[in-house]
Amino acid sequence: MPEFKTEPYITDSHHHLSHQDFSSDIEEVIGRAREAGVEILIEGGGEVALPYYLKNCLSDPYLRNMYFCAGLHPHDAMNFSDSILDKLRSLATHKRFAGVGECGLDYHYDNSPRDVQKRVFRKHIELASELKKPLAIHARKSYRDVFGILEDEGVPEAGVLFHCFSGGDEDLARILEMDGYISIGGVLTFPNAVRTREVISSVPRERLLIETDAPYLAPQNVRGKRNEPSYIRYVADELANLWGLPVEDVYFITTYNARVFFNIDIDHGGDIVYKLGDRLYLNVTNRCTNRCSFCIRNFRDGLGGYYLKLRVEPTPDEVIKAIGIPGEYEEIVFCGYGEPLIRYDLVREVARYIKERGGRVRVNTNGIARLYHGVDAIEYVSNYVDVFSISLNATNGEEYNRICRPLYKGAYKEVLKSIERAKSLNKEVRVSFVESSGADLTGAEDMAEALGVSVRFR
């Protein structure tokens, strides 16, 4: 039996390919990254002079998804000058410029005097605010002072990212209070990093990025070697274990977060909307909580001439732009090659846009997204949804587990609970069964009647 496979883009949100350690084989390093699925590469900066990287990497059309930050690492803060600030402003005009940094405070090595580090950090904050660009922060044994300076200067409007996060619960709480992001690398894989894994496991999924910090901090699997972007898969594997998710979902989530934070526009690799008849369907994710044996995506890459395998998930604004005028359609349906309510926040925002413009909204769901993220997504989006169509597919749990192969225990009971929750919200609710699934559907109509909902056989 074939099973749907997708190859989402992987993002290394912080590396140093401009480092001299890569001067002799950077093309091979980038080639290995591409072979490993690392499509988006963001140079972490830390040095103002990036001539080789800018000339030989960012100018190559093949390397279209390479970006860079620029700033002065706290180790080098003593070298800061007005001329360097001018160079940073000049670099910021490059089309691949993603943000200011890395900058901050390093009290572990203290290679520059602390008062100098603080002064230069303030200059970077001012620059990020001036340019309206995000700020990538290096903080080592210095979180209290970093937070104090950010409080004094104001968090840049475009946001902050604490790269290679090494703080504790209180530090994480402060960062989340300022709507900041966290990035983690090879340290997550170290055997003695138990506390780090505990803290990272509590980071909201929508606030976490992954990185290599290459050539530094190689993951445990390749410890002792020069780190490089292709090794980011080891970090993703560890994060997948912490989150209890397929590693492909980690790629989707962290790449989406990197795109949002750095404001990166990139091709999705598939269609995010598709029209069938008078209805418009929205393909917002390929992530799913089930591995249904009968799912059409196991056999086709799309429908009606549309290609629906995504490599990057769209933002709400991208979906809204693709919709156009909601009133042109009989109905707009959240239904693609994944479970839409995994992205409940996007569904709510886009559905609200549709309803405010007179459109009709249906959500096709398997009813078990709550087991994925712990949020009652049906209630969360309900104010902007006209119809919930819930895939029941079986009349008992044993049959459901056999054909739908859910990732979570208790999935069938959760589907039934979702039906009741949707009904309690006074929404139109229907359940669906797939006739070609191989399930015994005897009694399906009676079951739907007992549940008090309409039924559809597909």
Secondary structure by P-SEA (a helix, b strand, c coil): cbbbbbbccccccccccccccccccaaaaaaaaaaacccbbbcccccccccccccccccccccccccbbbbbcccccccccaaaaaaaaaaaacccccccccbbbbcccccccaaaaaaaaaaaaaaaaaacbbbbbbbcccaaaaaaaaaaacccccccccccccccaaaaaaaaaabbbbbbccccccccaaaaaaaaaacccccbbbbccccccccccccccccccccaaaaaaaaaaaacccaaaaaaaaaaaaaaaabbbbbcccccccccccbbbbbccccccccccccccccccccccccccccccccaaaaaaaacccccccccccccccccccaaaaaaaaaaaaaaabbbbbbbccccccccccccccccccccccbbbbbcccccaaaaaacccccccaaaaaaaaaaaaaaaaccbbbbbbcccccccccaaaaaaaaacbbbbcc
